[in-house]
Amino acid sequence: MGCTAAALLAEAGRSVTLFEATAIAAGASGRNSGSIQHPFDPVLLPLHLETLATYRHLAASDLDFAFPSRPTGILLLTDDHAAARSRAAELHAAFPELAAEALDPDAVAAAEPTVSDGWAAVRLQTGYPATADGATRAQAARAVRAGVTLRIGRAARPWIEDGALRGVALDDGENVSADQVLLAGGPWTPEILDAEPPWPPITRTWGVTVQVELADPPHHVLEEGVVHTVNVPSGLAGSLFSLIAVGGVATVGSTFLADQPDAEAVALALIQRGSAFVPALAEAPVISIRMCARPQSIDGRPFIGPVTNVEGLFVCAGHGPWGISTGPGSVALVVDLLLGRPDRVPSELRSDREA
């Protein structure tokens, strides 16, 4: 969010400084599964479509960022063929652009030989595999080309005096004047704002993924059949299988945990569970184990817009697992506000909504 906003604002002629407490793509922006996909939410869908357009434009101008021209497709795997038919019908009615179709186990075996026998699936026309940190680093490079100053390793928060925004206050005591400030701190946004009571209502859900080397990776994005339901308050705990391959590297996940877990223990469980879907995972060499906190909003949708009672202060955070799939589209809305353009933020995503 921060890198994209900085690039857009600088390209519009603004003088922009981006403050990053640790490193570019250090959190969920660089440790996500790497699947850019339909969010199964009509409110978020326009943001997803704008995000796809942004990534295509970015890939055309940055040789280091690769983005597929077409979706690879997603298989939502289930052991219940009747449930697959029912879910396919629901998705076809709600989102006809997904071209949802139910596959019986024989059809799954033909479509994806890497999957073990017995699984039915819903196949969807979405899913664009990309390296986890590729989009963020490409946006950071775009921002630098546009003249953005990056201050890496500098933790910052809004500098507010007597209820008025003055700029940015750094943890080492330095104050930097600014007319406008955008908070895009993911799960740490409430702490950065330091409001009382805490706002916006965003919590951390911890995700662990494992990168493995597969000689014959799946062609589709693979997900357990209920992965699309995770971005709701009742679905924050547990583990659901997913696998996204980019080249010969496959990312296996994923967890949705309220507390920071033991990453290595979770990784072992993910591989064991995943091998029931893709047997080759049982013997696949592990490349890395990654953990990050997602910014989970109270209602599963981001908060976009001005911070109440502080003129010039804005927020864009709370995307849960959909940050990589809807982030640039979200940022475009808040950048419009910073630039004084017409307000395009839907009521369901407004920063001042009651959640």
Contacts in CASP RR format, 6 or more apart in sequence:
PFRMAT RR
TARGET T0000
AUTHOR 0000-0000-0000
METHOD contacts of the structure
MODEL  1
MGCTAAALLAEAGRSVTLFEATAIAAGASGRNSGSIQHPFDPVLLPLHLE
TLATYRHLAASDLDFAFPSRPTGILLLTDDHAAARSRAAELHAAFPELAA
EALDPDAVAAAEPTVSDGWAAVRLQTGYPATADGATRAQAARAVRAGVTL
RIGRAARPWIEDGALRGVALDDGENVSADQVLLAGGPWTPEILDAEPPWP
PITRTWGVTVQVELADPPHHVLEEGVVHTVNVPSGLAGSLFSLIAVGGVA
TVGSTFLADQPDAEAVALALIQRGSAFVPALAEAPVISIRMCARPQSIDG
RPFIGPVTNVEGLFVCAGHGPWGISTGPGSVALVVDLLLGRPDRVPSELR
SDREA
1 29 0 8 1.000
1 184 0 8 1.000
1 185 0 8 1.000
1 186 0 8 1.000
1 316 0 8 1.000
1 317 0 8 1.000
1 323 0 8 1.000
1 327 0 8 1.000
1 330 0 8 1.000
1 331 0 8 1.000
2 18 0 8 1.000
2 139 0 8 1.000
2 182 0 8 1.000
2 184 0 8 1.000
2 185 0 8 1.000
2 316 0 8 1.000
2 331 0 8 1.000
3 18 0 8 1.000
3 24 0 8 1.000
3 29 0 8 1.000
3 136 0 8 1.000
3 139 0 8 1.000
3 140 0 8 1.000
3 142 0 8 1.000
3 143 0 8 1.000
4 54 0 8 1.000
4 139 0 8 1.000
4 327 0 8 1.000
4 328 0 8 1.000
4 331 0 8 1.000
5 182 0 8 1.000
5 184 0 8 1.000
5 316 0 8 1.000
5 331 0 8 1.000
5 334 0 8 1.000
5 335 0 8 1.000
6 16 0 8 1.000
6 18 0 8 1.000
6 143 0 8 1.000
6 146 0 8 1.000
6 148 0 8 1.000
7 139 0 8 1.000
7 142 0 8 1.000
7 143 0 8 1.000
7 146 0 8 1.000
7 148 0 8 1.000
8 331 0 8 1.000
8 332 0 8 1.000
8 335 0 8 1.000
9 16 0 8 1.000
9 335 0 8 1.000
9 338 0 8 1.000
9 339 0 8 1.000
10 16 0 8 1.000
10 143 0 8 1.000
10 146 0 8 1.000
10 147 0 8 1.000
10 148 0 8 1.000
11 146 0 8 1.000
12 335 0 8 1.000
12 339 0 8 1.000
14 338 0 8 1.000
14 339 0 8 1.000
16 143 0 8 1.000
16 146 0 8 1.000
16 147 0 8 1.000
16 148 0 8 1.000
16 149 0 8 1.000
17 148 0 8 1.000
17 149 0 8 1.000
17 150 0 8 1.000
17 151 0 8 1.000
17 168 0 8 1.000
17 176 0 8 1.000
17 178 0 8 1.000
18 143 0 8 1.000
18 148 0 8 1.000
18 149 0 8 1.000
18 150 0 8 1.000
18 151 0 8 1.000
19 151 0 8 1.000
19 154 0 8 1.000
19 155 0 8 1.000
19 156 0 8 1.000
19 168 0 8 1.000
19 170 0 8 1.000
20 26 0 8 1.000
20 150 0 8 1.000
20 151 0 8 1.000
20 152 0 8 1.000
20 153 0 8 1.000
20 154 0 8 1.000
21 153 0 8 1.000
21 154 0 8 1.000
21 155 0 8 1.000
21 156 0 8 1.000
22 152 0 8 1.000
22 153 0 8 1.000
23 152 0 8 1.000
23 153 0 8 1.000
24 136 0 8 1.000
24 137 0 8 1.000
24 140 0 8 1.000
24 150 0 8 1.000
24 152 0 8 1.000
25 31 0 8 1.000
25 132 0 8 1.000
25 133 0 8 1.000
25 134 0 8 1.000
25 136 0 8 1.000
25 137 0 8 1.000
25 140 0 8 1.000
27 292 0 8 1.000
27 293 0 8 1.000
28 186 0 8 1.000
28 187 0 8 1.000
28 292 0 8 1.000
28 293 0 8 1.000
28 294 0 8 1.000
28 295 0 8 1.000
28 323 0 8 1.000
29 133 0 8 1.000
29 136 0 8 1.000
29 324 0 8 1.000
30 132 0 8 1.000
30 133 0 8 1.000
30 134 0 8 1.000
30 136 0 8 1.000
30 292 0 8 1.000
31 132 0 8 1.000
31 133 0 8 1.000
31 209 0 8 1.000
31 290 0 8 1.000
31 291 0 8 1.000
31 292 0 8 1.000
32 132 0 8 1.000
32 209 0 8 1.000
32 292 0 8 1.000
32 321 0 8 1.000
32 323 0 8 1.000
32 324 0 8 1.000
33 132 0 8 1.000
33 209 0 8 1.000
33 242 0 8 1.000
33 244 0 8 1.000
33 251 0 8 1.000
33 253 0 8 1.000
33 254 0 8 1.000
34 129 0 8 1.000
34 130 0 8 1.000
34 131 0 8 1.000
34 132 0 8 1.000
34 244 0 8 1.000
34 246 0 8 1.000
34 251 0 8 1.000
34 324 0 8 1.000
35 74 0 8 1.000
35 127 0 8 1.000
35 128 0 8 1.000
35 129 0 8 1.000
35 130 0 8 1.000
35 221 0 8 1.000
35 242 0 8 1.000
35 244 0 8 1.000
35 324 0 8 1.000
35 325 0 8 1.000
36 51 0 8 1.000
36 52 0 8 1.000
36 55 0 8 1.000
36 127 0 8 1.000
36 128 0 8 1.000
36 129 0 8 1.000
36 130 0 8 1.000
36 135 0 8 1.000
36 324 0 8 1.000
36 325 0 8 1.000
37 48 0 8 1.000
37 71 0 8 1.000
37 74 0 8 1.000
37 126 0 8 1.000
37 127 0 8 1.000
37 128 0 8 1.000
37 221 0 8 1.000
37 325 0 8 1.000
38 45 0 8 1.000
38 48 0 8 1.000
38 95 0 8 1.000
38 97 0 8 1.000
38 98 0 8 1.000
38 124 0 8 1.000
38 126 0 8 1.000
38 127 0 8 1.000
38 325 0 8 1.000
39 45 0 8 1.000
39 47 0 8 1.000
39 48 0 8 1.000
39 231 0 8 1.000
39 322 0 8 1.000
39 325 0 8 1.000
39 326 0 8 1.000
40 91 0 8 1.000
40 94 0 8 1.000
40 95 0 8 1.000
40 228 0 8 1.000
41 231 0 8 1.000
41 301 0 8 1.000
41 322 0 8 1.000
42 94 0 8 1.000
42 95 0 8 1.000
43 301 0 8 1.000
43 346 0 8 1.000
43 348 0 8 1.000
43 349 0 8 1.000
44 301 0 8 1.000
44 322 0 8 1.000
44 326 0 8 1.000
45 95 0 8 1.000
46 329 0 8 1.000
47 326 0 8 1.000
47 327 0 8 1.000
47 329 0 8 1.000
47 330 0 8 1.000
47 333 0 8 1.000
48 322 0 8 1.000
48 325 0 8 1.000
48 326 0 8 1.000
48 329 0 8 1.000
50 328 0 8 1.000
50 329 0 8 1.000
50 332 0 8 1.000
51 325 0 8 1.000
51 326 0 8 1.000
51 327 0 8 1.000
51 328 0 8 1.000
51 329 0 8 1.000
52 128 0 8 1.000
54 328 0 8 1.000
54 329 0 8 1.000
54 332 0 8 1.000
55 65 0 8 1.000
55 67 0 8 1.000
55 128 0 8 1.000
55 130 0 8 1.000
55 135 0 8 1.000
55 328 0 8 1.000
56 67 0 8 1.000
58 65 0 8 1.000
58 67 0 8 1.000
58 135 0 8 1.000
58 138 0 8 1.000
58 139 0 8 1.000
58 142 0 8 1.000
59 65 0 8 1.000
59 66 0 8 1.000
59 67 0 8 1.000
59 138 0 8 1.000
61 142 0 8 1.000
62 138 0 8 1.000
62 141 0 8 1.000
62 142 0 8 1.000
64 134 0 8 1.000
64 137 0 8 1.000
64 138 0 8 1.000
64 141 0 8 1.000
65 130 0 8 1.000
65 134 0 8 1.000
65 135 0 8 1.000
65 137 0 8 1.000
65 138 0 8 1.000
66 130 0 8 1.000
66 131 0 8 1.000
67 128 0 8 1.000
67 130 0 8 1.000
68 128 0 8 1.000
68 129 0 8 1.000
68 130 0 8 1.000
71 125 0 8 1.000
71 126 0 8 1.000
71 127 0 8 1.000
71 128 0 8 1.000
72 127 0 8 1.000
72 128 0 8 1.000
72 129 0 8 1.000
72 219 0 8 1.000
72 220 0 8 1.000
72 221 0 8 1.000
73 123 0 8 1.000
73 124 0 8 1.000
73 125 0 8 1.000
73 126 0 8 1.000
73 127 0 8 1.000
73 220 0 8 1.000
73 221 0 8 1.000
74 123 0 8 1.000
74 124 0 8 1.000
74 126 0 8 1.000
74 127 0 8 1.000
74 220 0 8 1.000
74 221 0 8 1.000
74 222 0 8 1.000
74 223 0 8 1.000
75 103 0 8 1.000
75 108 0 8 1.000
75 111 0 8 1.000
75 112 0 8 1.000
75 115 0 8 1.000
75 121 0 8 1.000
75 122 0 8 1.000
75 123 0 8 1.000
75 220 0 8 1.000
75 221 0 8 1.000
75 222 0 8 1.000
75 223 0 8 1.000
76 84 0 8 1.000
76 87 0 8 1.000
76 121 0 8 1.000
76 122 0 8 1.000
76 123 0 8 1.000
76 124 0 8 1.000
76 223 0 8 1.000
76 224 0 8 1.000
76 225 0 8 1.000
76 226 0 8 1.000
76 227 0 8 1.000
76 228 0 8 1.000
77 108 0 8 1.000
77 115 0 8 1.000
77 119 0 8 1.000
77 120 0 8 1.000
77 121 0 8 1.000
77 222 0 8 1.000
77 223 0 8 1.000
77 224 0 8 1.000
77 225 0 8 1.000
77 241 0 8 1.000
77 277 0 8 1.000
78 84 0 8 1.000
78 87 0 8 1.000
78 119 0 8 1.000
78 120 0 8 1.000
78 121 0 8 1.000
78 122 0 8 1.000
78 224 0 8 1.000
78 225 0 8 1.000
79 118 0 8 1.000
79 119 0 8 1.000
79 120 0 8 1.000
80 120 0 8 1.000
81 102 0 8 1.000
81 104 0 8 1.000
81 105 0 8 1.000
81 120 0 8 1.000
83 120 0 8 1.000
84 102 0 8 1.000
84 103 0 8 1.000
84 120 0 8 1.000
84 121 0 8 1.000
84 122 0 8 1.000
85 102 0 8 1.000
87 100 0 8 1.000
87 102 0 8 1.000
87 122 0 8 1.000
87 225 0 8 1.000
88 100 0 8 1.000
88 101 0 8 1.000
88 102 0 8 1.000
88 122 0 8 1.000
89 100 0 8 1.000
91 98 0 8 1.000
91 100 0 8 1.000
91 122 0 8 1.000
91 124 0 8 1.000
92 98 0 8 1.000
92 99 0 8 1.000
92 100 0 8 1.000
92 101 0 8 1.000
97 125 0 8 1.000
98 124 0 8 1.000
98 125 0 8 1.000
98 126 0 8 1.000
99 124 0 8 1.000
99 125 0 8 1.000
100 122 0 8 1.000
100 123 0 8 1.000
100 124 0 8 1.000
101 122 0 8 1.000
101 123 0 8 1.000
102 120 0 8 1.000
102 121 0 8 1.000
102 122 0 8 1.000
102 123 0 8 1.000
103 111 0 8 1.000
103 120 0 8 1.000
103 121 0 8 1.000
103 122 0 8 1.000
103 123 0 8 1.000
104 120 0 8 1.000
105 117 0 8 1.000
105 118 0 8 1.000
105 119 0 8 1.000
105 120 0 8 1.000
107 121 0 8 1.000
108 115 0 8 1.000
108 118 0 8 1.000
108 119 0 8 1.000
108 120 0 8 1.000
108 121 0 8 1.000
109 115 0 8 1.000
109 117 0 8 1.000
111 121 0 8 1.000
111 123 0 8 1.000
111 220 0 8 1.000
112 218 0 8 1.000
112 219 0 8 1.000
112 220 0 8 1.000
112 222 0 8 1.000
114 214 0 8 1.000
114 216 0 8 1.000
114 217 0 8 1.000
114 218 0 8 1.000
114 278 0 8 1.000
114 280 0 8 1.000
115 218 0 8 1.000
115 222 0 8 1.000
115 277 0 8 1.000
115 278 0 8 1.000
116 276 0 8 1.000
116 277 0 8 1.000
116 278 0 8 1.000
116 279 0 8 1.000
119 277 0 8 1.000
121 225 0 8 1.000
122 225 0 8 1.000
123 220 0 8 1.000
127 221 0 8 1.000
129 221 0 8 1.000
129 244 0 8 1.000
129 245 0 8 1.000
129 246 0 8 1.000
130 246 0 8 1.000
130 324 0 8 1.000
131 246 0 8 1.000
132 251 0 8 1.000
132 290 0 8 1.000
135 324 0 8 1.000
135 328 0 8 1.000
139 328 0 8 1.000
140 150 0 8 1.000
143 150 0 8 1.000
144 150 0 8 1.000
154 170 0 8 1.000
154 171 0 8 1.000
154 172 0 8 1.000
155 170 0 8 1.000
155 171 0 8 1.000
156 168 0 8 1.000
156 169 0 8 1.000
156 170 0 8 1.000
156 171 0 8 1.000
156 176 0 8 1.000
156 192 0 8 1.000
157 168 0 8 1.000
157 169 0 8 1.000
157 171 0 8 1.000
157 192 0 8 1.000
157 193 0 8 1.000
157 194 0 8 1.000
158 165 0 8 1.000
158 167 0 8 1.000
158 168 0 8 1.000
158 169 0 8 1.000
158 181 0 8 1.000
158 183 0 8 1.000
158 192 0 8 1.000
158 193 0 8 1.000
158 310 0 8 1.000
158 313 0 8 1.000
159 165 0 8 1.000
159 166 0 8 1.000
159 167 0 8 1.000
159 168 0 8 1.000
159 169 0 8 1.000
159 175 0 8 1.000
159 176 0 8 1.000
160 166 0 8 1.000
160 310 0 8 1.000
160 313 0 8 1.000
163 309 0 8 1.000
163 310 0 8 1.000
164 310 0 8 1.000
164 311 0 8 1.000
165 178 0 8 1.000
165 180 0 8 1.000
165 181 0 8 1.000
165 310 0 8 1.000
165 311 0 8 1.000
165 312 0 8 1.000
165 313 0 8 1.000
166 175 0 8 1.000
166 177 0 8 1.000
166 178 0 8 1.000
167 175 0 8 1.000
167 176 0 8 1.000
167 177 0 8 1.000
167 178 0 8 1.000
167 179 0 8 1.000
167 181 0 8 1.000
168 175 0 8 1.000
168 176 0 8 1.000
168 178 0 8 1.000
168 181 0 8 1.000
169 175 0 8 1.000
169 176 0 8 1.000
170 176 0 8 1.000
179 312 0 8 1.000
180 312 0 8 1.000
180 313 0 8 1.000
180 314 0 8 1.000
180 338 0 8 1.000
181 312 0 8 1.000
181 313 0 8 1.000
181 314 0 8 1.000
182 314 0 8 1.000
182 315 0 8 1.000
182 316 0 8 1.000
182 334 0 8 1.000
182 338 0 8 1.000
183 189 0 8 1.000
183 192 0 8 1.000
183 193 0 8 1.000
183 307 0 8 1.000
183 313 0 8 1.000
183 314 0 8 1.000
183 315 0 8 1.000
183 316 0 8 1.000
183 317 0 8 1.000
184 315 0 8 1.000
184 316 0 8 1.000
184 317 0 8 1.000
184 331 0 8 1.000
185 192 0 8 1.000
185 295 0 8 1.000
185 317 0 8 1.000
186 202 0 8 1.000
186 295 0 8 1.000
186 317 0 8 1.000
186 318 0 8 1.000
186 319 0 8 1.000
187 202 0 8 1.000
187 203 0 8 1.000
187 204 0 8 1.000
187 205 0 8 1.000
187 293 0 8 1.000
187 294 0 8 1.000
187 295 0 8 1.000
187 296 0 8 1.000
187 317 0 8 1.000
187 318 0 8 1.000
189 200 0 8 1.000
189 202 0 8 1.000
189 295 0 8 1.000
189 315 0 8 1.000
189 317 0 8 1.000
189 318 0 8 1.000
190 198 0 8 1.000
190 199 0 8 1.000
190 200 0 8 1.000
190 201 0 8 1.000
190 202 0 8 1.000
191 198 0 8 1.000
193 199 0 8 1.000
193 200 0 8 1.000
193 307 0 8 1.000
193 315 0 8 1.000
200 297 0 8 1.000
200 303 0 8 1.000
200 315 0 8 1.000
200 317 0 8 1.000
200 318 0 8 1.000
200 351 0 8 1.000
200 355 0 8 1.000
201 297 0 8 1.000
201 298 0 8 1.000
201 355 0 8 1.000
202 295 0 8 1.000
202 296 0 8 1.000
202 297 0 8 1.000
202 298 0 8 1.000
202 303 0 8 1.000
202 317 0 8 1.000
202 318 0 8 1.000
203 258 0 8 1.000
203 296 0 8 1.000
203 298 0 8 1.000
204 258 0 8 1.000
204 260 0 8 1.000
204 293 0 8 1.000
204 294 0 8 1.000
204 295 0 8 1.000
204 296 0 8 1.000
205 236 0 8 1.000
205 256 0 8 1.000
205 257 0 8 1.000
205 258 0 8 1.000
205 293 0 8 1.000
205 294 0 8 1.000
205 296 0 8 1.000
205 320 0 8 1.000
206 255 0 8 1.000
206 256 0 8 1.000
206 257 0 8 1.000
206 258 0 8 1.000
206 259 0 8 1.000
206 260 0 8 1.000
206 261 0 8 1.000
206 291 0 8 1.000
206 292 0 8 1.000
206 293 0 8 1.000
206 294 0 8 1.000
207 253 0 8 1.000
207 254 0 8 1.000
207 255 0 8 1.000
207 256 0 8 1.000
207 257 0 8 1.000
207 261 0 8 1.000
207 291 0 8 1.000
207 292 0 8 1.000
207 293 0 8 1.000
207 294 0 8 1.000
208 253 0 8 1.000
208 254 0 8 1.000
208 255 0 8 1.000
208 257 0 8 1.000
208 261 0 8 1.000
208 263 0 8 1.000
208 266 0 8 1.000
208 267 0 8 1.000
208 270 0 8 1.000
208 289 0 8 1.000
208 290 0 8 1.000
208 291 0 8 1.000
209 251 0 8 1.000
209 252 0 8 1.000
209 253 0 8 1.000
209 254 0 8 1.000
209 270 0 8 1.000
209 289 0 8 1.000
209 290 0 8 1.000
209 291 0 8 1.000
210 251 0 8 1.000
210 252 0 8 1.000
210 253 0 8 1.000
210 267 0 8 1.000
210 270 0 8 1.000
210 271 0 8 1.000
210 286 0 8 1.000
210 288 0 8 1.000
210 289 0 8 1.000
210 290 0 8 1.000
211 249 0 8 1.000
211 250 0 8 1.000
211 251 0 8 1.000
211 252 0 8 1.000
211 286 0 8 1.000
211 287 0 8 1.000
211 288 0 8 1.000
211 289 0 8 1.000
211 290 0 8 1.000
212 249 0 8 1.000
212 250 0 8 1.000
212 252 0 8 1.000
212 271 0 8 1.000
212 281 0 8 1.000
212 284 0 8 1.000
212 285 0 8 1.000
212 286 0 8 1.000
212 287 0 8 1.000
213 248 0 8 1.000
213 249 0 8 1.000
213 250 0 8 1.000
213 284 0 8 1.000
213 285 0 8 1.000
213 287 0 8 1.000
214 245 0 8 1.000
214 248 0 8 1.000
214 249 0 8 1.000
214 250 0 8 1.000
214 280 0 8 1.000
214 281 0 8 1.000
214 284 0 8 1.000
215 248 0 8 1.000
215 280 0 8 1.000
216 280 0 8 1.000
217 245 0 8 1.000
217 247 0 8 1.000
217 248 0 8 1.000
217 249 0 8 1.000
217 250 0 8 1.000
218 243 0 8 1.000
218 245 0 8 1.000
218 250 0 8 1.000
218 278 0 8 1.000
219 245 0 8 1.000
221 242 0 8 1.000
221 243 0 8 1.000
221 244 0 8 1.000
222 241 0 8 1.000
222 242 0 8 1.000
222 243 0 8 1.000
222 244 0 8 1.000
222 277 0 8 1.000
222 278 0 8 1.000
223 240 0 8 1.000
223 241 0 8 1.000
223 242 0 8 1.000
223 243 0 8 1.000
224 240 0 8 1.000
224 241 0 8 1.000
224 242 0 8 1.000
224 277 0 8 1.000
225 240 0 8 1.000
226 240 0 8 1.000
227 240 0 8 1.000
227 242 0 8 1.000
227 254 0 8 1.000
229 235 0 8 1.000
230 236 0 8 1.000
230 240 0 8 1.000
230 256 0 8 1.000
230 321 0 8 1.000
231 296 0 8 1.000
231 300 0 8 1.000
231 320 0 8 1.000
231 321 0 8 1.000
231 322 0 8 1.000
232 300 0 8 1.000
233 298 0 8 1.000
233 299 0 8 1.000
233 300 0 8 1.000
235 256 0 8 1.000
236 256 0 8 1.000
236 257 0 8 1.000
236 258 0 8 1.000
236 296 0 8 1.000
237 256 0 8 1.000
237 257 0 8 1.000
237 258 0 8 1.000
238 255 0 8 1.000
238 256 0 8 1.000
238 257 0 8 1.000
239 253 0 8 1.000
239 254 0 8 1.000
239 255 0 8 1.000
239 256 0 8 1.000
239 266 0 8 1.000
239 269 0 8 1.000
239 270 0 8 1.000
239 273 0 8 1.000
240 253 0 8 1.000
240 254 0 8 1.000
240 256 0 8 1.000
241 252 0 8 1.000
241 253 0 8 1.000
241 270 0 8 1.000
241 273 0 8 1.000
241 274 0 8 1.000
241 276 0 8 1.000
241 277 0 8 1.000
242 251 0 8 1.000
242 252 0 8 1.000
242 253 0 8 1.000
242 254 0 8 1.000
243 250 0 8 1.000
243 251 0 8 1.000
243 252 0 8 1.000
243 253 0 8 1.000
243 274 0 8 1.000
243 277 0 8 1.000
243 278 0 8 1.000
243 281 0 8 1.000
244 250 0 8 1.000
244 251 0 8 1.000
245 251 0 8 1.000
249 287 0 8 1.000
250 281 0 8 1.000
250 284 0 8 1.000
252 270 0 8 1.000
252 271 0 8 1.000
252 274 0 8 1.000
252 281 0 8 1.000
253 270 0 8 1.000
254 270 0 8 1.000
254 321 0 8 1.000
255 261 0 8 1.000
255 266 0 8 1.000
255 270 0 8 1.000
256 294 0 8 1.000
256 321 0 8 1.000
257 266 0 8 1.000
260 291 0 8 1.000
260 293 0 8 1.000
261 291 0 8 1.000
263 289 0 8 1.000
263 290 0 8 1.000
263 291 0 8 1.000
264 289 0 8 1.000
266 291 0 8 1.000
267 286 0 8 1.000
267 289 0 8 1.000
271 281 0 8 1.000
271 282 0 8 1.000
271 284 0 8 1.000
271 286 0 8 1.000
272 282 0 8 1.000
274 281 0 8 1.000
275 281 0 8 1.000
275 282 0 8 1.000
294 319 0 8 1.000
294 320 0 8 1.000
294 321 0 8 1.000
295 317 0 8 1.000
295 318 0 8 1.000
295 319 0 8 1.000
295 320 0 8 1.000
296 318 0 8 1.000
296 320 0 8 1.000
297 303 0 8 1.000
297 317 0 8 1.000
297 318 0 8 1.000
297 319 0 8 1.000
297 320 0 8 1.000
297 355 0 8 1.000
298 355 0 8 1.000
299 355 0 8 1.000
300 318 0 8 1.000
300 320 0 8 1.000
301 318 0 8 1.000
301 348 0 8 1.000
301 349 0 8 1.000
302 316 0 8 1.000
302 317 0 8 1.000
302 318 0 8 1.000
302 319 0 8 1.000
302 320 0 8 1.000
302 326 0 8 1.000
302 327 0 8 1.000
302 330 0 8 1.000
302 349 0 8 1.000
303 315 0 8 1.000
303 316 0 8 1.000
303 317 0 8 1.000
303 318 0 8 1.000
303 349 0 8 1.000
303 350 0 8 1.000
303 351 0 8 1.000
303 353 0 8 1.000
303 355 0 8 1.000
304 315 0 8 1.000
304 316 0 8 1.000
304 330 0 8 1.000
304 333 0 8 1.000
304 334 0 8 1.000
304 345 0 8 1.000
304 349 0 8 1.000
304 350 0 8 1.000
304 351 0 8 1.000
305 314 0 8 1.000
305 315 0 8 1.000
305 316 0 8 1.000
305 333 0 8 1.000
305 334 0 8 1.000
305 337 0 8 1.000
305 345 0 8 1.000
305 350 0 8 1.000
305 351 0 8 1.000
305 352 0 8 1.000
306 312 0 8 1.000
306 313 0 8 1.000
306 314 0 8 1.000
306 315 0 8 1.000
306 337 0 8 1.000
306 351 0 8 1.000
306 352 0 8 1.000
307 313 0 8 1.000
307 314 0 8 1.000
307 315 0 8 1.000
307 351 0 8 1.000
308 351 0 8 1.000
308 352 0 8 1.000
314 334 0 8 1.000
314 337 0 8 1.000
314 338 0 8 1.000
314 351 0 8 1.000
315 334 0 8 1.000
315 351 0 8 1.000
316 330 0 8 1.000
316 331 0 8 1.000
316 333 0 8 1.000
316 334 0 8 1.000
319 326 0 8 1.000
319 327 0 8 1.000
319 330 0 8 1.000
323 330 0 8 1.000
330 349 0 8 1.000
333 344 0 8 1.000
333 345 0 8 1.000
333 349 0 8 1.000
334 345 0 8 1.000
336 342 0 8 1.000
336 343 0 8 1.000
336 344 0 8 1.000
337 343 0 8 1.000
337 345 0 8 1.000
345 351 0 8 1.000
347 353 0 8 1.000
END
